[in-house]
Every structure is written in structure tokens, then in C-alpha cells.
Amino acid sequence: MVTAFWQHCRQQTSICWCPQLKTVALDQDAVLSRVGNQIEHVFFPHSGAISLMVDMANGKTVATAAVGREGAVGILSVLGPSPSATTTIVRAAGTASRIPASQFHAAFNRSPAIRHAVQTHVRAMLIQFQLGAACNALHPVEARIARWLLHFRDRIDHDVLPLTQEALSEILGVRRTTVTLLIRNLRASGAIRSDRRGQIEIDRSRLAAAACECHGAMHLEVEQIFSMNTAQSRVLAVAANAVAESGDAM
């Protein structure tokens, strides 16, 4: 998986916003923000996985993206105070660095490296949103559940996923009974080895065979975006150091 977002920012900028960061626990099923509420904090996961959920007027939900240590939650607060467009829920427990949104906004305004990292993160999220929208419209739910299980597997780097069938029904926007049937079929094919007490053990290769092409396409495009970002950030860092040195010489 690509370098953690917050770690990348620390490596690429000398702006002293790191003391504002606090390490916090991401508890299973914790809600980090709710749709319509002001974004108060930006979270940079070290581990675990988070889903961004859209809440419909009839009470139904569907996930639009997953975030792990490659990204951040609440990052659009850099655009200014605004209510959250999604509800963010911890799906796999872990830890994160947390900073007040106002503090991160100030660091964003001061640091070209942080602005570049945020732009890269936003591009990666847009890939998820765009391909996810196409996937929801064009691919059967059997392929979509396999895709989502692989997304979470990518982020926690483990074949045992702490997901309940209720959580999967919320993520997919389908009834619990539908998820039960889907899990049963995936177990029959060997893509899921076991499903008990909120722990789903997967066979990654067989699950990939059951998924649509969207998982692979998202993974490849996001990796390419972050690889390009790493190279460009090195150029930014060299340029920043050169400017600093010339300033010292004067």
C-alpha cells in the first residue's frame, strides 16, 4: 500500500503542524462525522479501514469509498467551513492521527507540499467515486460485494475482515437477506473460507475472480497517481530547499 498520507506530508514539508496531531483510537463502528455536520477534525489513519457513506431520505445507505492508511478523512475541510457530505464509519478498528480542521487548513495554506498531497488524495478519491458509480449502475451485486471485500482487504492487509453482514448490507445498499445469500454463494465457491461472529475470512485469489474489473482498475489507477505524486513531491522538496538556501545566503 502507498505511504500513509500524514507521514508523506511530514516528510515533504518543514511546516511545524505536527505537534497539533494527536494519536487516537479508531474503534469498530465509530462514526467520525455525520452528513450535515461541520467537519471538526481531519483523520489520517495509520491502520484500519473507514467507509464513506451516503444517507438517503428513506433511511437507506450506500458506501461511496473506502479509506485506509493511504488517505485521510475530512480532507475537504481545506476548502473552508462546510457541512460533511457523507457519514464516515470505522469498519475495521485501528489508529489515526487527528488534527483540528482549522489547524490543517492553516497548514494547507502555508505549505505547497501539503497542497500537492491533498490534490493527489482528491484525485485518488475521484477515481473511487467515478468507477464506483459506474460499478453500482452496471455490475451485479455478486461482483460488487467481492469488490468491497477486496477494498477492505487492501487496507487492513489481512485475509480476516472484521465485517458483519449488517455492515455489508449498509455498504452495498441492499437488504440483510441479500447479503446472507451472497455470502453463502461465495462460501460455496471458496472465495470466502468462513463467516462467523463478524469475522469474514477470504481467499483473495478466488474473491478476485468473483469481483468485477473495477477493483483492479481502481487499485492500478490509484497506485499510479501516488507514484507520480512521490516523484513530483521530490521535485517540490528540492525546489523548496533551494529557495531556503538562497534565502539564507542573502
N, C-alpha and C positions, 0 to 999 in steps of 0.2 A: 504494500500500500504506500501511497505517496507520503511525503513528510508531513507531519502534523502542521496545521495552519499556523497556530500560535508560535510554534517553535521556529517555523520559517520566518515569521515576522521578527522574532528576536534576533535571528542570525543575520538578517538583512538590514537592520536599522539600529542606530545608536540612540534613538529616542527613548528616554527613560520612563516608559509607561509600565514596564514590567512590575514594579513594586505595587501597582494597583491590582494586579492579578491575585486572586485567591483560589486555592485548590478546593474544590467542593466535590461531594459525592453525587453521582447520578444514580438515584435509586430507581429500581424497576417500577415502571408505570408512572413515574413522577411527571407532572405537567410543568414544563419550563416556561411556557407562555400560552395564553389563550387568545383566540381570534377576537379582535376588537379592543383588546387591552394594549396599553402602551408598552413598548419594548423597554424594559428597565435594565437588562443585562445582556451582554454578549458572552456566549459559552464556546470554549474551544476544547472539544473532547480529547482526552488522552486515550480513552478506551470506552467500550460500549457502543451503542447504536441508538439513534434517535430518528423518529419518523415525523415528517411534516404533514399535518392532517388538514383537510378542508371539511368544514362542518356545514351541512346543508340545512335548509329551513325545516325539512321534515324529520330531522334528527339523524339522518344517515351520514356516514363519514366515508372518506376515501383518502389514502395516502398519495402524496404527490412527489415525495422524495425521501431518501434516507441520508443521514449524515453520520459520519464517524470521525475518526481522528484526522481524516484528510480535510475536514471542513470546519464550519462554525455555524452556530445558531444565533439569530438576532442580528446578523451582519448588515441587513439593510437599514439598520438604525443610523448608519453613517449618512443617509440621505436626509436626515432630520427627524424630529419627533413625529411619529405616526403610529397608528394602531397596528398591531400584528395582523397579517392577512391569513395566518394559519395558527393552528394549535399544535404545539410541539410536545411530543410524548417520548419518554425514555422507554425503549423496547428491550434493550439489553443493558444491565447495570454497568457502571464504570466510574470514571472520574473525569473532571474537566477543570480547566482554568476559567475563572469568571471575572469579568471586569464590568463596571457600570457603563452603560451605553454612552453616557455623556463623556466619560474618560476616553473610550475608544474612538469616539467621534473626534475629539481633540487630537489624539494621536494620528488619526487618519488625515486630518487637515495639515499636520506638520510633516508627515513622512511620505515621500514619493514611493518608498519601498512598500509601505503598508497599503497605500492606494493601489499599487500594482498587484499586490497579493489579493486584495479584495476584488479587484476586477477579474482576476483569474478564477477566484472562487465563484463569482457570479456567473461567469461563462460556463463553468462546470455544472452549476445548478440548472442553468438554462437547458443544457443537454438533457438532464434528467426530466425536466418539465416537458420539453418538446417530444422526446421519444416516449415518455410515459403517457402523454396524451394520445399519441398515435397508437401505442400498445393497448390502452384501455378501449379504444374505439375499434381496433381491427383484430385483436388476438383473443382467443378463448380464455376463459378464467383458469383452465387447467395449466396453460402455459404461463399465465400471469402469476399464479401462486408460486410456481417454480422460480420465476424471475425474482420475486420478492425474497424468497428464502435465500437465493444466491446473493442478493444485495446485502442482506444481513450477515451472511457468512463471510463476505468480503470484509466487512467492517469489524467483526469480532475475531476473525481469523481462527475459527473453531467450528468443528462439524456438529456440535451440540448447540442448538439455538434455543434460548430461553423464551419461547413464544407459545402462548396459549392459542387455542382455536378461536377464542373470543377476540384476541388481539388481531389475528389474521382476518377475521370477518370485518373488523373495523378498517384494516389496511386495504382490503380488497373491495369494500363496499358491497359485500354480499351477506346472505344470512348464515348463521352459525351452522345450520344443517348442510348448507352447500359446502362449507369448509370441511365438515366431517366426512362427506363423500369424497372430496378431493384428496384429503389425507389418506383415506382408505385406498384409493386408487394408486397413489404414489407409493404407499407401502407395498402394494401388490406388485408393482414394477421394480421394487428395490431401491427407488430413489430416496425413500425415507426408511431408515432402519427401525426406528422406534418412535413412538409418540405417547408420552406418559407424563403426568404431573407437570405440564407446562414446559417440557423439555422435548424438542424435536431433533432427533439425530438423523443427519442426512448422509447420503452417498453423493459426493459432489459431482462426479463424472456422470452418473445416471440422472441426477437432477438437471444438469446442464443439457442433457439430451432431451429432457422433457420441456425445457424452457424454450421460449421463442428467441429470435435473434437479438432482441432488444437488450438483454443483459450483456452479451458480448460487445455489442455496438457501444453501449454506454461506457462500459469498462475501458474499451480501447480509446474512445474519444477523450474521456476524462484523463486517462494516463498521458495522452499526447498533449493535452492542454497544460498539465502540470509539468511535464518535461520541458516544454517550451518556456514556461514560466521560470523554471530553475535557471535555464541558460540566460534569459533576459535579466533576471534578478542579479546574476553575477556581473553583468554589464553595468546595471544601475549602481551596484555596490562599489565597483571600481571607479565609476564616474564620481560618486559621492565622496569617496576617499580622496580623489584627485582635487576636487573642489576644496575640501577641507584642508588639504596640504598646501594648496596655493594660498588659501586664506591665512594659514599660519605663517607662511613665508613673508606675506605682506605685513 
